[in-house]
Amino acid sequence: MRIEALELSAVAQELGIDGQEEPWRAGWEESARSCGQAPSGWMEREPIETACRSLSMSRDNREACLEAREWIASSPARIRAAWHCWHCIFLSVDVRGRIADRWPRLPQAPASLFYAVVLLSALPLTEAKHRSLGIPRETAASTMRDLELWIEDFRAKHGRPGFEQTDWLRLHFTGRLYQIERLQFEITINAHPFRVLRRRGTAELLILAESGLAMRADGCFADADGGTEGSAALTTELEEDTETLTGFPVSPDGRLEPTTVTLRRDDWQCVLERTDPVLGVHIPAAGRFHGPMDPDSCARSFRNALPFFAMHFPEHRFRGFTCTSWIMDGQLQSILSPESNILRFQERFRLIPVRGATDGQTMERIFGGPVSDWSIAPRGTSLQRAVADAIQAGGRFRSGGGLIPTGSWKDDARSRSL
């Protein structure tokens, strides 16, 4: 398929996104120069249809994707835009994965599946990578099924098929994320500015904050809930010498403590710190594609993850697991049963605060979106009732994080001394 080197402004006008095209500017000239590198058959109907069938898509979603493909193929400007996105995700080192979450929205059908079709056009490359790595077919299939999960999620919210999770699914299509049993694991590095220490000869863990973190009095980052560093109550310091380490610790419910502790270096070993290679843990929503997040299914995921990645990615030496999610909010410990799946999952981690934490994901996952009147908020589940009651009483929830150093995880999280 021919790809014409069109100006970005002309492409934006054709797609009806005038004034929204700026995030596409990064790499636009570079993608124009790479047009000749398009794979054979790129954006042709047959490979897209084969990709849909390979992912076992429902007939409705398959036909919707093919309609979107025809819409793209019918316009040189749309073809050029599709190639630019393909180039950014799969060819460009400079812009890959850094801007897809800000790309223009194309909400009206069939354009609402524009980004899904871009990803589908790369499935042959993804499958070839899976084969070269020896990824089992069942693992690859369950991993790539996420594309249809998010198409279904869009349909449930808007009444028509669509897709807006390009930045997330690029991990699947570039071979950096895999579904292992119930959970998904991403090859990444630890971006959290904390050190995890283990007392030598024991399983006891302690987390200290790095220097220079602007924090509130309640133990959250100063920029939580839309705040700024100007609202900081303190700025962390981590002081080291040959014998001691002094810093601000993190409490078991994931909040920074307001006073420092001093540790003897001979007594403690650093087992996880920022930039260490880790596996990021992600929790797909339960539904048609995934069962409940029960402790046994999660245990199987953790149990099989490290052997899987050691076999297929031996060049990595992972030092732990990380997770950032609304599920990692330590405040849930005060309103949920200790036997709830959420708290049983939390117990596997040491909780930490995260930068820029808001209640956005909490509202989306529990209530389906923002709630304007809590007196009539959905209360069909025990989780909805517990969170709604707490918010009406003055509480506010937000995303949090969790860390597990390699070697600290066991099948029964409650058998660990933290």
Secondary structure, DSSP 8 states (H G I E B T S, - for coil): -------HHHHHHHHT-TT--GGGTTTHHHHHHTGGG--TTTT-HHHHHHHHHHTT--HHHHHHHHHHHHHHHT-HHHHHHHHHHHHHHHT-TTTTTTSGGGS----STTGGGHHHHHHHTTHHHHHHHHHHHT--HHHHHHHHTHHHHHHHHHHHHHSS-----HHHHHHHHTT-EEEETTEEEEEEE---SEEEEEETTS--EEEEE-TT-EE-TTSSBTTGGG--GGG-SEE---EE-SSEEEE-BB-TTS-B-SS-EEEEGGGEEEEE-TT-EEEEEE---SSSS-----HHHHHHHHHHHHHHHHHH-TT----EEEEEEGGG-GGGGGTS-TTSHHHHHHTTSEEE--TT--SHHHHHHHHSS--S-GGG---SSHHHHHHHHHHHTT-----EEEEEETT---SSGGGS--
